[in-house]
Amino acid sequence: MTSPASDTLTMFGAEWCSDCRRTKKQLDELGVAYTYVDLEADPSAADVAKEISGRMNIPVVLYPDSSHHVEPSNADVESKLRELALI
């Protein structure tokens, strides 16, 4: 897995993770373009997510400004998307 592109929102998650499903659904409903990295399909990507966040928790949402959230609430995500003028 290569490092995510800096101009794209990237979400690291897994289907078994309820927070991941919630955040993915929120991004889909808001119509935000993003790259989804399925940690079940690409287990090596978990190392990338951990490197970004310093934690083992998911989802990890990496924003185009290189900031990130780990296990964000919907309000956290929406606030950041507004700050970046993505919604």
Summary of the structure (lengths in Angstrom):
residues: 87
radius of gyration: 11.7
end to end distance: 28.1
largest distance: 31.7
contacts: 242
relative contact order: 0.23
helix: 37%
strand: 18%
